[in-house]
Amino acid sequence: MRTGKVLVGTKQAIKASKRGVAKLVIVASNCPGEVKTQIRDANIPLYEFPGLSVDLGPLCGKPYIVSALTVLEPGDSDIMALARGVKSA
């Protein structure tokens, strides 16, 4: 998460998805179903991380749990490769 732009949190993910600015949303496996549904309804690629939110946080470099990570701009990373294998709703 050194380059590009991301948002952290389910509220941010839903807002960015509804506004159409999210390129990809990554959610933890224990993210609430209604959050996933709202993101899918906005036709945003959704990748379900196989670990829990307590695992996703540290992977994002955050010292707290992260249920959703929204990619606005990928920057130099290849994170959008996750979206290639994901079908939108």
C-alpha positions as CSV (number, residue, x, y, z in Angstrom):
1,M,0.0,0.0,0.0
2,R,2.9,2.3,-0.8
3,T,1.4,3.7,-4.1
4,G,-2.1,4.1,-5.3
5,K,-5.2,4.9,-3.3
6,V,-7.2,2.7,-1.0
7,L,-9.9,3.1,1.6
8,V,-10.3,0.9,4.6
9,G,-13.6,-0.1,6.2
10,T,-17.0,-1.4,5.2
11,K,-18.7,2.0,5.2
12,Q,-16.1,3.4,2.9
13,A,-16.3,0.4,0.6
14,I,-20.1,0.7,0.3
15,K,-19.9,4.5,-0.4
16,A,-17.2,4.1,-3.0
17,S,-19.0,1.3,-4.7
18,K,-22.3,3.2,-4.9
19,R,-20.5,6.2,-6.3
20,G,-18.8,4.0,-8.9
21,V,-15.2,5.1,-7.9
22,A,-14.1,1.7,-6.5
23,K,-12.1,-0.5,-8.9
24,L,-12.0,-3.5,-6.6
25,V,-13.1,-4.3,-3.1
26,I,-11.4,-7.0,-1.0
27,V,-13.4,-8.3,1.9
28,A,-12.4,-10.7,4.7
29,S,-14.3,-14.0,4.8
30,N,-16.1,-12.9,8.0
31,C,-17.3,-9.6,6.5
32,P,-21.1,-9.2,6.9
33,G,-23.2,-10.6,4.1
34,E,-25.2,-7.3,3.6
35,V,-21.9,-5.5,2.9
36,K,-21.0,-8.0,0.2
37,T,-24.5,-7.8,-1.3
38,Q,-24.4,-3.9,-1.5
39,I,-21.0,-4.0,-3.2
40,R,-22.1,-6.7,-5.7
41,D,-25.3,-4.8,-6.4
42,A,-23.1,-1.8,-7.5
43,N,-21.3,-4.1,-10.0
44,I,-17.9,-3.7,-8.5
45,P,-15.5,-6.6,-8.6
46,L,-15.4,-8.3,-5.1
47,Y,-12.6,-10.5,-4.0
48,E,-13.2,-12.5,-0.8
49,F,-10.0,-12.9,1.1
50,P,-9.9,-16.4,2.6
51,G,-8.7,-15.2,6.0
52,L,-10.5,-13.2,8.8
53,S,-10.5,-9.5,9.3
54,V,-7.9,-9.9,12.0
55,D,-5.6,-11.4,9.3
56,L,-6.4,-8.8,6.6
57,G,-5.5,-5.8,8.8
58,P,-1.8,-6.7,9.4
59,L,-1.5,-7.7,5.7
60,C,-2.5,-4.2,4.8
61,G,0.0,-2.7,7.3
62,K,-2.7,-1.7,9.7
63,P,-2.5,-2.4,13.5
64,Y,-6.3,-3.2,13.6
65,I,-8.8,-5.4,12.0
66,V,-9.9,-4.7,8.4
67,S,-13.1,-6.1,7.0
68,A,-13.0,-4.4,3.7
69,L,-10.3,-2.7,1.6
70,T,-11.4,-0.6,-1.4
71,V,-9.0,0.0,-4.3
72,L,-9.5,3.4,-5.9
73,E,-6.2,3.5,-7.8
74,P,-3.9,0.5,-8.0
75,G,-0.7,2.5,-8.3
76,D,2.4,0.3,-9.0
77,S,0.9,-2.8,-7.6
78,D,-0.6,-5.7,-9.5
79,I,-3.6,-5.9,-7.2
80,M,-6.0,-5.6,-10.0
81,A,-5.0,-9.1,-11.0
82,L,-7.4,-10.3,-8.3
83,A,-10.2,-8.7,-10.2
84,R,-9.5,-10.6,-13.4
85,G,-10.6,-13.8,-11.8
86,V,-13.7,-12.3,-10.1
87,K,-17.1,-12.1,-11.7
88,S,-19.2,-9.1,-11.0
89,A,-22.8,-9.7,-10.0
